């Protein structure tokens, strides 16, 4: 399986896991007796249902999947390869057709 296939599987797994954790947390949210704490009622409900580890894992799977799905030209752009290629093609065009700005 290639990099993009693994990325798609991880992204989908993260979304499904987050959805399952979210449903359980929302169902338990009315039973949370703490109205204000440091993290909020949603994370308190996730903690009480035992879903905090799954929530963190879902977010990590999602981020990893998105990172693997990023196209290669985006990585090349950050390394300056794309700009170098654009400058080279611009120079070749100027040599072939001349500089029209004069």
Phi, psi and omega in degrees: 000138183275178184299319181289328177294317177295320178299319180294320179295315180295320178298313179296318179297320178295319180293315181294315179297318178297320179298318180293317178296319182297317179298314179296322180292316180294325178292330181271346186304320178295338181273356179287124184268345179274121183272332177213129173215186185296324187258344180104168184289325182297311180291330175295318178294321178296320179294317181292330178273356180080021184259007184292322178292317177296324179295315178295318179297320179297318179294319178296318177297318180298312181296318179296318179297317179295320179297319179288336180275349179300136182291153181297322178301331177295319177292321178294324180297321180291337179269357178087003181293321182294315180296323178296318179293322178296316178297320180294316179293325177296318178297316178298320179296316179296323178292321183284315186253353181083161179275118185273359183278355182284000000 
